[in-house]
Amino acid sequence: MNTEGLFDIMFWTLLGSMLVTRGWFGFRVWRTGERFLPDRAAKQREGFWARAVEGLFSLLLLALILQFCFRGGRLRAFAFSAPLWLRCAGLALGVMSVTLFAWTHAVLGRLWSTCLQLRTGHRLITAGPYSRIRHPMYTAILGWLMSLGLVSRSWIPFVLTALAALNFVLRIGPEEKMMLQQFGDEYREYMKRTGRLLL
């Protein structure tokens, strides 16, 4: 098998492992009886623009998958050249990002949600990656998307990274406002000792 074939396998492994992780933890939350999809209040908190950016993100992710399925198609124009060491660094970033993503889900347990909503009996989680970073799941997603771009040598994941970053910028303000309303001074103190996306 040639080098490009190996990187194709690495790309699909990174993509699949992230989707399987999200699906598994989503199933676990659903099995506890918690709501998986956003309710009306969660949609209002997120706002129109955050949801619009998320929709565009989904379309581009589909385009990225199509690029790999049909290499001869027009989407191939988004490829760039990259040295082997950079692609390997992308793979390492991807493995770390998927690991962080799974860790954040495991620490949150049934309190995890795809949208801005609190669970019954919600408590402030400050263990694991949340002991240093307030939004480690967002950090993991951004790292994962960049890794896909490096491994695949495609600009599309970097556009996805920019869209995801914009989505998180639009979400973090309302999310932290929601947490402040729920936890008050406890969350204010937590904010003082943690970074938003990085240590």
Contacts in CASP RR format, 6 or more apart in sequence:
PFRMAT RR
TARGET T0000
AUTHOR 0000-0000-0000
METHOD contacts of the structure
MODEL  1
MNTEGLFDIMFWTLLGSMLVTRGWFGFRVWRTGERFLPDRAAKQREGFWA
RAVEGLFSLLLLALILQFCFRGGRLRAFAFSAPLWLRCAGLALGVMSVTL
FAWTHAVLGRLWSTCLQLRTGHRLITAGPYSRIRHPMYTAILGWLMSLGL
VSRSWIPFVLTALAALNFVLRIGPEEKMMLQQFGDEYREYMKRTGRLLL
3 84 0 8 1.000
7 87 0 8 1.000
7 151 0 8 1.000
7 152 0 8 1.000
7 153 0 8 1.000
8 68 0 8 1.000
10 91 0 8 1.000
10 151 0 8 1.000
11 68 0 8 1.000
11 148 0 8 1.000
11 151 0 8 1.000
11 152 0 8 1.000
12 68 0 8 1.000
14 91 0 8 1.000
14 94 0 8 1.000
14 95 0 8 1.000
14 98 0 8 1.000
14 144 0 8 1.000
14 147 0 8 1.000
14 148 0 8 1.000
14 151 0 8 1.000
15 65 0 8 1.000
15 148 0 8 1.000
17 98 0 8 1.000
18 98 0 8 1.000
18 101 0 8 1.000
18 144 0 8 1.000
21 98 0 8 1.000
21 101 0 8 1.000
21 102 0 8 1.000
21 105 0 8 1.000
22 101 0 8 1.000
22 105 0 8 1.000
25 102 0 8 1.000
25 105 0 8 1.000
25 106 0 8 1.000
25 109 0 8 1.000
25 112 0 8 1.000
26 36 0 8 1.000
26 112 0 8 1.000
26 114 0 8 1.000
28 109 0 8 1.000
28 110 0 8 1.000
29 36 0 8 1.000
29 109 0 8 1.000
29 110 0 8 1.000
29 112 0 8 1.000
29 113 0 8 1.000
30 36 0 8 1.000
32 110 0 8 1.000
34 110 0 8 1.000
34 113 0 8 1.000
34 119 0 8 1.000
34 120 0 8 1.000
35 113 0 8 1.000
35 117 0 8 1.000
36 113 0 8 1.000
36 114 0 8 1.000
37 114 0 8 1.000
37 115 0 8 1.000
38 46 0 8 1.000
38 114 0 8 1.000
38 115 0 8 1.000
38 116 0 8 1.000
38 117 0 8 1.000
39 117 0 8 1.000
41 117 0 8 1.000
42 113 0 8 1.000
42 115 0 8 1.000
42 116 0 8 1.000
42 117 0 8 1.000
43 51 0 8 1.000
43 115 0 8 1.000
45 115 0 8 1.000
45 116 0 8 1.000
45 117 0 8 1.000
45 174 0 8 1.000
45 175 0 8 1.000
45 178 0 8 1.000
46 115 0 8 1.000
46 116 0 8 1.000
46 170 0 8 1.000
46 171 0 8 1.000
46 174 0 8 1.000
47 170 0 8 1.000
47 174 0 8 1.000
49 170 0 8 1.000
50 167 0 8 1.000
50 170 0 8 1.000
50 171 0 8 1.000
53 163 0 8 1.000
53 166 0 8 1.000
53 167 0 8 1.000
53 170 0 8 1.000
54 167 0 8 1.000
56 163 0 8 1.000
57 160 0 8 1.000
57 163 0 8 1.000
57 164 0 8 1.000
57 167 0 8 1.000
60 156 0 8 1.000
60 159 0 8 1.000
60 160 0 8 1.000
60 163 0 8 1.000
61 160 0 8 1.000
63 75 0 8 1.000
63 156 0 8 1.000
64 148 0 8 1.000
64 152 0 8 1.000
64 154 0 8 1.000
64 156 0 8 1.000
64 157 0 8 1.000
64 160 0 8 1.000
66 75 0 8 1.000
67 73 0 8 1.000
67 75 0 8 1.000
67 76 0 8 1.000
67 78 0 8 1.000
67 152 0 8 1.000
67 154 0 8 1.000
67 156 0 8 1.000
68 152 0 8 1.000
75 156 0 8 1.000
78 154 0 8 1.000
78 155 0 8 1.000
78 156 0 8 1.000
79 152 0 8 1.000
79 153 0 8 1.000
79 154 0 8 1.000
79 155 0 8 1.000
80 153 0 8 1.000
80 154 0 8 1.000
80 155 0 8 1.000
81 153 0 8 1.000
82 150 0 8 1.000
82 153 0 8 1.000
86 150 0 8 1.000
87 150 0 8 1.000
87 151 0 8 1.000
87 153 0 8 1.000
89 150 0 8 1.000
90 146 0 8 1.000
90 147 0 8 1.000
90 149 0 8 1.000
90 150 0 8 1.000
90 151 0 8 1.000
91 147 0 8 1.000
91 150 0 8 1.000
91 151 0 8 1.000
93 143 0 8 1.000
93 144 0 8 1.000
93 146 0 8 1.000
93 147 0 8 1.000
93 150 0 8 1.000
94 143 0 8 1.000
94 144 0 8 1.000
94 147 0 8 1.000
94 148 0 8 1.000
94 151 0 8 1.000
97 139 0 8 1.000
97 140 0 8 1.000
97 141 0 8 1.000
97 142 0 8 1.000
97 143 0 8 1.000
97 144 0 8 1.000
97 147 0 8 1.000
98 140 0 8 1.000
98 144 0 8 1.000
100 129 0 8 1.000
100 136 0 8 1.000
100 139 0 8 1.000
100 140 0 8 1.000
101 137 0 8 1.000
101 140 0 8 1.000
101 141 0 8 1.000
101 144 0 8 1.000
103 128 0 8 1.000
103 129 0 8 1.000
103 136 0 8 1.000
104 112 0 8 1.000
104 129 0 8 1.000
104 130 0 8 1.000
104 136 0 8 1.000
104 137 0 8 1.000
104 140 0 8 1.000
105 112 0 8 1.000
105 137 0 8 1.000
107 125 0 8 1.000
107 127 0 8 1.000
107 128 0 8 1.000
107 129 0 8 1.000
107 130 0 8 1.000
108 125 0 8 1.000
110 119 0 8 1.000
111 119 0 8 1.000
111 122 0 8 1.000
111 123 0 8 1.000
111 125 0 8 1.000
113 119 0 8 1.000
116 171 0 8 1.000
116 174 0 8 1.000
116 175 0 8 1.000
116 178 0 8 1.000
118 178 0 8 1.000
118 182 0 8 1.000
122 182 0 8 1.000
124 179 0 8 1.000
124 183 0 8 1.000
124 186 0 8 1.000
124 187 0 8 1.000
124 190 0 8 1.000
126 190 0 8 1.000
129 136 0 8 1.000
130 136 0 8 1.000
130 194 0 8 1.000
131 194 0 8 1.000
132 194 0 8 1.000
132 195 0 8 1.000
132 199 0 8 1.000
133 139 0 8 1.000
133 194 0 8 1.000
133 195 0 8 1.000
133 196 0 8 1.000
133 197 0 8 1.000
133 198 0 8 1.000
133 199 0 8 1.000
134 176 0 8 1.000
134 190 0 8 1.000
134 191 0 8 1.000
134 194 0 8 1.000
134 195 0 8 1.000
134 196 0 8 1.000
134 197 0 8 1.000
135 168 0 8 1.000
135 172 0 8 1.000
135 175 0 8 1.000
135 196 0 8 1.000
135 197 0 8 1.000
138 164 0 8 1.000
138 168 0 8 1.000
138 172 0 8 1.000
138 197 0 8 1.000
139 197 0 8 1.000
139 198 0 8 1.000
141 164 0 8 1.000
142 161 0 8 1.000
142 164 0 8 1.000
142 165 0 8 1.000
142 168 0 8 1.000
142 197 0 8 1.000
143 161 0 8 1.000
145 157 0 8 1.000
145 158 0 8 1.000
145 160 0 8 1.000
145 161 0 8 1.000
145 164 0 8 1.000
146 157 0 8 1.000
146 158 0 8 1.000
146 161 0 8 1.000
148 154 0 8 1.000
148 157 0 8 1.000
148 160 0 8 1.000
149 155 0 8 1.000
149 156 0 8 1.000
149 157 0 8 1.000
149 158 0 8 1.000
168 197 0 8 1.000
172 196 0 8 1.000
176 187 0 8 1.000
176 191 0 8 1.000
179 187 0 8 1.000
180 187 0 8 1.000
180 188 0 8 1.000
183 190 0 8 1.000
END
